[in-house]
Amino acid sequence: MPGHFHRHAATPQARKAPVHCSTCEAVCCRLKVVLEPGDTIPSHLTTYLPEGPRVMAHDEAGWCVAMDRTRMNCSIYENRPAVCRRFVMGGPYCRAVRVEYASRNGKTPLKQED
Ligand code: SF4
């Protein structure tokens, strides 16, 4: 997923820690989501970057506007963009953006599930 975060090497502890959406603050839904030709997203949820690409719009707090802030999940999950479908939970990019987010917010890098 092209995003505005830089990759960071995860610490050994971070690499081992379990990651699951149920214990994450939907950090990946703060990333820039560039739409692809096959995506069918309602126009009121999208915007255009100055450089031209059509992307998911973000709210004032930085989350994708398709995210249900009450349930912290995707309100268009069945129809979500291709780049969101390819994003691997617990994969290297998921872990990297969690570390980045935690460092910005002064939190422990990764939450433990137990
Ligand atoms: S479309 Fe859904 S899965 Fe993709 S960033 Fe927005 S809320 Fe998250």
Residues whose N, C-alpha, C, O or C-beta is under 5 A from the ligand:
A	BS01	SF4	C28 C29 V33 C64 A66 M67 C74 R80 P81 C84
